[in-house]
Amino acid sequence: MNKTLMAGLAILVAIVVLGGGYLLLKGNNSSTSNQTMQTEITPAQNQTSSQTATTVPAAKNQVNIANFAFSPATITVKVGDSVNWTNKDSMGHSATADDNSWDSGVLAQGESKSIIFSKAGTFKYHCSVHPNMHGTVVVQAQ
């Protein structure tokens, strides 16, 4: 009987510890999942660029990542506009320039990243995790 009682107490303690750890991790993930990062892209004629990242509100030009696709696949914006990518899939995805001049990093479900495009041009990109996913940002002069 003591062995049964001890085993029951051990199981109860394990459930409490594991459940508390799960809730703690879940709380930490939800507090960061709504962050939006923004990067300004200033590519030269050959589409190389420098990057800086700061936290900002969501962009007006939205690309959703869902069902292993960028939607819309092609977005057209003006010089100085930002594009905001939001991952709505349960898998991690990125928006990575084909020439590697900019990269959102891998976005978890619910995370967003904004990139400001400061020069006109056509910028093809893909998901670094799933290279079969492709998109295009067309940046027009003002």
N, C-alpha and C positions, 0 to 999 in steps of 0.2 A: 504494500500500500504506500509506503514512503517513496518507493521508486516511481510509482505511478504519479504521485503528487509532485515529485521533483521534476519528472519529465513534463508534466503539464505546465508547471511554472517556467521551465526552460523554454517551452514553445511559446508561452505567453510573452515572455521577455523578448524573444526573438521577433515576434510579430510587432511588438511596440517599437523596438529599435529600428527594424527595417521599415516599418510604416512611417515613422518620424523622419528617417533619412530620406525616404521618397518624397514626403511633403516638403521637406527643406529644399531638396533639389528642384522640385517642381516650382516652388515659389521663386527661386533664383532664376530659373529659365524664363518665367513669365515676366519678370521685371525687366529683362533685357530684350525680349522678343519684339517690342514695339519701337526700338530705336531706329532712327533713320540717319544714315551717314551720307554726307555729300562730298563729292570730289570735283574740283574744277579741272577741266581738260582744256589745254591750250596747245593743240598740235600745230607743228610747223607744216610747211608744204609737204614733207614726206610723212606726215601724220605721227611724228614722235611727240612726246609730251612730258610735262612734269605733273605731279599730283600733290594735292594737299587735301586732308580730310578734316571735316568738322561736323558736329551734330547740328542739324537744321530741320525745320518742318518739311513735310512731304512736298515733292515737286508737283506742278500742275500737269505735266506730261507723264502719264502713267503707263508702264509696261508691267503686266502681270505675268508671273511664271506659274503655269498650271498645266497639268497633264503632259509634262515634259516638253513644253513649248513656250515661246515668248509670244505674248498677245498684247498689242499687235506685233507681228513679225517685223514690220518696217514702220518706223515712226519718223515724222518730219517735224523739226523744230526750227526756231530762229537762233542765230548767234546770241549767246548769253543766256539762253534757256537751259533749264536742267531737265533731265529725264530721271524718273524714279522707278526703279525695279523693285517689286514686292514678290517674295516667294510665297505662293499659295499652295505649293505641293508639300507633301510630308517628307520628301527627300531634299537634301541640300542642293542648291544650284548657284551658279555665278553668272555674271554678265562680264565677259572678258574680251577685250579688243583682240581681233585676229592678229594685229601686230604687237600685242602685249603692251600698248601704250597706256592702257587703263584697265582696271579690274575692280569689280565690286567686292571681291573675296567671296567665299562660300557663304550664302545666306541660308539660315535655318528657316523652317516654316514660320511665316509671319514677319520675318525681318525684311527691311527695306534698305536701299542704298540709292542716293541721288548723285548724279554726275552732271556738272555744268559744262556745256560745250561752248568754248570761246572763239572758235574758228569755224568757218564754213567748210563743208566737205561731206563725204559719205564714209561712215564708220561701220564696218562689218564687225560683228562680235559673235561669240559662242559661249556655251557653258563649259567651263574647264572640267567639270565632273562628268558631263554627258556631251562629248564633242559633236554629237549628231544634232544638237539643238543650235539653231542659228538665228540671228536677227541683224537688223540694219538700222542705224540712226543716220538720217539725212539732215544736215544742218545747213540752213539757207541763210544768206546774208540778210541783214535787216532791211 
